[in-house]
Every structure is written in C-alpha cells, then in structure tokens.
C-alpha cells in the first residue's frame, strides 16, 4: 500500500533522509520512531506530497506521488505534527472546507461530519469558533477532518500530542478498527509505549537511515537484547544508552 524506494532528501550539505526503502502493507499499523532530527517528519512530508524528494519515489496504492499527486493525495488522510487551522471558522465550517477539497456532496458531507464530530466529542462545539477550542479539541478536529473522506492510507505525525487519556484511548481504538477494515496507518511518534502497544511493525530511523525494522521482538534481536521494552531497544539502536 505504501512503497518508498530510494527516498532521499538533501538540504545543502545535510542529508536528512538517506536512500530509504520501505514497504507497508494494506491494513498494517506501522510505527516510525527515531531521535529528534532523525528524518521522521521529512519522510512523512514527502509521503504526503507536501515536500518533494531529492531522489527516489513514493507510491501510495500503486500511484506515484510525483507523477500523479492529486490522485495519490485523494486516498491519503494526512495529520501533521503542527496542523494549521483557520481559527475564525467554526468546527463545522472547517469540516465543510475539508470536504470541499475532496468534492463532497452536501448530503453526504452533513451525515459524515456529524458522525465524526460526535465520535470525537466535538458535536456540542460544532458551531463555536475554533479559536475557542482547547489544544486537545483542535487535535481531535484535525483527526476527524482527515478521516472525513475515508482514506485508504492515514499518515500521521505525533497523533496523541495534546490528547487526554480518554482521547488517546479513543484514537488507539479507532486506528485498530480502521486497520481491521483494511486502512493502512503510518504513524510517527516519540511515545514509545504507544508504538509498542499499537503497531504491527516498527521502523527505527537514525541520521536519515532505517537502522532496524520489524516487530518489537525483531528489534530486540537486532539490538542484541534478550529482554527489555521498546525504550531500551530504541536507546541501544540509536546509541543513546547511558553508560
């Protein structure tokens, strides 16, 4: 469903993403972890078509992002780490704005928008300006709007930032439900417990290169650890262990 081939991004003399090859299957929840500056967000922005690669290709369900970006983006739900919201719109108006981008009909829009606003506990705030929303409410609105067109692939950078425990549980359950129905989820996160609990496989990126890939057990073997949680594995793989 997601194919990254020789994906590379260079900024001057800085190689942010270094010839990355990766395949993520339909219905898989894939975790993408790494230290700050490792290349996670740059990779995600290239996958979403926000940023062009220096070399290599991104394919979403067989569609090349560079050759046919509109078709590729139509099947993606993108949730960035620092989303921009038009705060002088109401929650419902913002959902309408997103729906217009995907060419929704009015009848279909209203039904779906109300369902998602209810699911994300935002329905009572649907006619309030976004500037009055808390940070967690804004995050829930962004996630709800990204799901409005029923994407086949969800690309999300730090999905749980700003959410309370109930919100985190709700998003985790939602991602599991979507994956069971065949939606592919590519998730970058610093919250290793969530990655360990939620993801089918995890990739570790360090200095722009994929240094490990697999289940938590696979990563433990790569790190030459017989036991330990994902945090210990991560620190070993990225050379951040405390002596």
Helices and strands as residue ranges (DSSP letters): E 2-11, E 14-24, E 29-33, H 40-47, E 55-60, E 63-64, H 69-74, E 76-79, H 91-101, H 106-119, G 123-125, G 130-132, H 135-147, E 153-157, H 165-180, E 184-188, H 192-198, E 201-206, E 209-214, H 216-222, H 230-237
